[in-house]
């Protein structure tokens, strides 16, 4: 018999975790709390409310806690899992909304703050940063979604079995979408709401979180999408260099002269751009071979 669980990473959430656990227990068979080295009484509260608690002796990061959520779900034989934040930003009463599509064959359900015209209460600076990360996640090899950084998601059996996180930081949300694409998981989005009026919210500051996730995605793009990472910028550089060269030749034939500085710049742009194009093509061929070998093994 499979069970449905709600799992939540937690770090010093004594002020909010009781209400989240109580809210989740109405809709799932079991609540799992992965305590990421809390120094307050988060663990005591969770255990007193009957949650299944997994403890980290030290703070390892959101990604590490999320990885333990999946490992625990597999150990418990869960057929469905909802990941929810423990800081009270998400409304547990929306859990059934996320679980419903799993019954219709979807492997992953993303609670989106922006689908169906939603997101009016999201601060403008957050919206801008999230959209940048949405695009970067998609280019890096993930799914095309409206809220790639949502922490409120539901996973079916296939997703629970196949998603294995490597990172330990806040980029785990994007890493999951990339792995979902790799494993051909079916997905959909449902509208959710998120509170931004909480004083003791444990979320990492967006001006730190955003650049950190973007940097991680750019590193992933280097290996997974070398054509985007190398070939496209290389093409732009080479094209710029060639256009500069044509302009210089045009001026020279009509009585002008070649200036040393701009000429050197033109040559550098053309040569470096061509090198980047060939690098991107070669790395793309290698990555495709690796991908095909992995598909054969499966």
N, C-alpha and C positions, 0 to 999 in steps of 0.2 A: 504493500500500500504506500503510495507516494504522498508526500505532504507538501503544503505550501508554507513558505517561511517569509518573514520580513527580517531583513538584516540591515544593520546600521553600524558604520564606523563611529567611534566615539572617543573624544579626547576632552576631558574636563567639562562634561556636559551635565553636571549634577543639577543645574538650575532648570533643565528642560527635559531630560531624558525620561522622567517618570510619565509625563503626559504623552510623549511620543510612544512609549511602550504600551501604555493603556489603550491608546487609540489604535495601534496596530493589532493588538490581540483580538479585536472585534472581527477582523477580516482574514486572519491567517491561523494556521495550526500551531505555529511556534515562532517566537521572536528570538533573533540572534543578535547579540551585541558584541562587536569586536572592539575591546577597549585598547586604545593605542597608547598605553603608558600613562594613564590619567593619574594626577596627584591629588585629586579631590575624591569624594565618595561616589563617583559614578558607578563603579563596580558594585558597591554595596546596595545601591538603589536598584540597579538592574537585577541583581540576584534576588532581592527581596520581592520583586514583582514576577519572579519565575522565568526570567529570560535565560537563555543559554548563552553563557559568557565565555568568550575567548580572550585571553589576556596577553598583551605584549609587555614585557618587563620594562622596556624603554620605548619612547616615542619613535616610531619608524616611518611615519608618513601616511598620508591618505591612501596612496596606491597599495602599500603593504597591508593596510587594514582591509581594503577592498578585495585584495587577493585572498585573504583569510575568509572573507564572506563566501567566496566561490568554493574554496576548499571545504568549508564547513557545510555548505549546501550539498556538496557531493558526498561528504561523510554521513550526512543525515538522510541521504537518499531523496532529497527534495525534487519534486517534479516541477516546481515553480518557485521563483524567488523574487521578492520586491526589495530593491535597495532604496533606502530612504535616509535623509539626513537626520541626525539625532539632536540638532539644535533648535528644532521647532519651526524651521522655515517652510517645511512641507506639511500638508494637511493629510493625516492618515485616512480621513474619510474618502479620499480620492483613490485609495488602493484598489477598490473593485473596478474602477474605470481602467486601471492599468492591467489588471488581471484578465479582463473580459476578452481582449484580442488574442490572448494565449490560447483560449478555448477554441478559437477559430483558425488555429494553425500557425500563428506568428511565433517566431522564436524570441524576438526582442521588441519590447514596447517602450518607447521613450516618452516620458512626461515632458512636454514642451511648453515653455513660457511664451512662445510666439506663434504657435500654429493657430489657424482660424482667426487671425487678427488680434490674438491675445497679446499681453505684454505691456499694456498701457501703464501699469504701475512700476515697470522696470526703469530705473534711472537711465538717462540718455547715455552717460559714459559707459555704463555696463552693456547697453545694447550694442554700442559701436564695437567694444572689445569682443563681445560674444560673436558678432557677425564676422569679424576678422578671423577668429578661431574656427568658426564654422567652415569658412572657405579654406583655411589652411588644413583642417582635418580632412576635408574632401580631397584636396589636391594630394595630400600625403598618402591617400589610399583608403580613406574611410568612406562612410555612407553619406549621402547628401541629405542632411537633416536641418531642421530649423533651430535646433538647440543642442549643439554637440557637447555642451558642458553641463547639461542637466544631471543632477545627482539623484533624480527620482525616476527609476526605471524598473521594468519587470522583465524577467528572463525565464524562458521555458527550459525544458529538459536538455535540448540540444545545445542551447547557449551555455547552460551551466556546465555541461561536460566538456565543451570545446574552448572556453575562454580561460586562458592562463596568463595572468599579468606578469610582466617583467619589471616595470617601473614601480617606484615607491612614492612618487609625488602626485601632485594634483593633475598631471597630464593623463592619469589613468582613464579618465572618461573618454578622451580621444583614442587612447590605445585600444579600448574595448570596441569602439566603432571600426577601427582598422582591422581588428581580428574578426569582427562580425562579417566584414566584407570578404576577408580571406576564407572564411568557412561557409560562405554563401548563406548566412542566416537571413531569414525573412524578417522584416521589421515594419513597424508603423509608429505613428506619433499620436498622442492624445493630449488634449488641453489640460494643463494643470495651473495652479496658482502658487505663488511663492511670496513669502513675507520678507520685507526689507526694513521693517520697523523694530526689529529685535535688537536690544542693546548688547546682549551677551552672545551675539552670533559668533560661532567658532570658525566660520569660513575664512580662508586666507584673503588678505586684502587684494582687491581686484587689480591694483596697479603693480602688485608683485606676482599674483597668480597669472595674469594675462601674458606678460612677456616671458615668464618661465615656461608656460605651456607652448607658446609660439616657438620658442627656441628649441624645445624638444621636438616639435612637429617638423621644424626645418631640418633637424638632424635625421629624423626618420625619412624625410623626403629625399635626402641625399642618397640613401640606400634603396628606398622603395620606388622613387620616381625621379631617377637621374635625368630623364629628358627635361622635366620641369626645372630641376635644380641646376643643371649644367647647360643643356642644349639651348633652352629658351633664352637665358641671359647671354649665352655665347652668340646666338643668332642676332640678338639686338646689338651687341658690341660689334660684331663683324659688319653688320649692315650699316651701322653708324660710321665705321671706318671706311667702308667702300664709298659711301655717299660723300664723306669728306674728301676722299681721293679723287672722285669725279669732279668735285667742285674745285679742287686745287688744279687739276689738269685743265679744266675749262678756263680758269683765270690765267694759267701759264700760257696757253695757246693764244690768249687775247692780250698778251703784253705784260702780264703780271709776273711774279716770281714766287718761288717756293720758300716759305719761311721754315726755319729749322724746327722750332718747337712744335707747331701744329702738324708738321709732316711726321715727326717722331711719334706724336700722339696717335695719328691716323694709323701708322704701321703697328703700333702696340695694340690698339683696339682690334685691328683686323687679325693679327696673329694670335693674340690671346683668345679672342672670340672663336676663331677656327679651332683652336686647341680644346676649348670648352665644349664645342659641338661634338668633336670626335670623342672626347671623354664621356659625354653623356650617352652617345650612341653605343660605345663599348660597354659601359656600365649597365645600360638598359638591356643589352643582349645577355650579359652575365646574370642579371636579376631575373630575366625571363627563364633562363636555363634552370636557375635555382628553384623558381616557382613551379616549373613543369616537373622537376624531379620530386618536389614535395607532393604534387598532385598524384604522381605515379605511385608514391609510397602509400598514399591513403587508399 
